[in-house]
Amino acid sequence: MSSVSSKSAMRFVVLLGVVSLLSDVTYEAARSISGPYLAVLGAGAAVVGGVAGLGELLGYGLRILSGLVSDRTGRYWLMTLVGYTVNLLAVPALALAGRWEIAAVLLMAERFGKALRTPARDAMLSHAAASVGRGWAFGIHEAMDQIGAVLGPLIVSAVLAWRGDYRFGFAVLLIPALLALTALVLARILYPRPSSLETQTASGRRGLHRAFWLYLAAASCIAFGFVDFPLIAFHIKTTRLLGDAWIPFLYAVVMGIDAVAALVLGRWYDKKGMMVLAGAAVLSAGCAPLVFLTSRWGLLAGMVLWGIGMGALESILRAAVSELVPKERRATGFGIFNSGFGLAWFAGSALMGFLYTHSLLWPSVLSAAAQLLSVPLILYVQRMQSLSESVSAAPPNPSTK
């Protein structure tokens, strides 16, 4: 691997990171005020919850289709550009919504755009990651992503404090949206063929290997057991562990932990492999018991583990997919992986919310058990990968010639 190609690949990683940072400023800001905005437009609690749930289901479920289309057509940049355009411009368009029905359609359009572009974008990122270290590349991308996730809500909060106008708050988000699209177009011009950044030749295997499906099962266990922050925030509010003003501050802090964890875990992943992901799953398993079953200090410790777990989910969990899927099928692999992961998250969140209303013990047990169940699967997949690499590296048997 030449230093020139590595530097070029790193520039591409950082450029996509800038796109994600600005994009997260846009739509994470919108997500932080979409519920109150729907209420202002006349929507009830059932509508707000339904729109949020349907949007997430749409955003994850359609990734299988978008990944397949990306690989079948080879139009990775087209899928990425169209997806980002819909994803980003739907947000400032909310300033023009006069009815909650229109706002609901735009919020779901934002999720649709994300579903459209994510598999193709991750496939292109994986090509550059092969040259600079998969864990490190996805870690950098996640860290920049989370910087945007912190800045976006803070910006729109400041705008609302200044003007007190939701429409103006959404209109302001046109600025980061256009900046993100500009950076994306620049990336398209500078890197028309990101696949050239990956030096490996196409594998002889065209389908998805058994290791991929086992890894998806492991990731689904983690997703099923991972506690959503809204449920944690609800718990903090109803138990008065912290004052209301501290809840968004706590969220910003754990997003910072997420960003740092993504970088550190990414580096370790490139050296130690999936053992790092297994360790992160063990740490994350301790979050729910600490949050739901202990006092304020236990809550804070649990949120540190939550941030570490989230950093692993958004960085090294994706990095491993690019090692398990052939280069020519990578968008399909990311699409299937993201859809399965999202559906497991949706099911686990719904079940934990139901169990929470009956007992704090059961969601804690479910969360810890589901995530710990992923560990033997992850270690088995790593063993399969090691055996596969050993076979590939072995010299050919002269007798078979």
Secondary structure, DSSP 8 states (H G I E B T S, - for coil): --HHHHHHHHHHHHHHHHHHHHHHHHHHHHHHHHHHHHHHTT--HHHHHHHHHHHHHHHHHTHHHHHHHHHHH--HHHHHHHHHHHHHHTTGGGGG--SHHHHHHHHHHHHHHHHHHHHHHHHHHHHHHHHH-HHHHHHHHHHHHHHHHHHHHHHHHHHHHHH--HHHHHHHTHHHHHHHHHHHHHHHHH-S-GGGG--S---S--S--HHHHHHHHHHHHHHHH---HHHHHHHHHHHTSS-TTHHHHHHHHHHHHHHHHHHHHHHHHHHHTTHHHHHHHHHHHTHHHHHHHS-HHHHHHHHHHHHHHHHHHHTHHHHHHHHHS-GGGHHHHHHHHHHHHHHHHHHHHHHHHHHHTT-SHHHHHHHHHHHHHHHHHHHHHHHHHHHHHHHHHS---GGG-
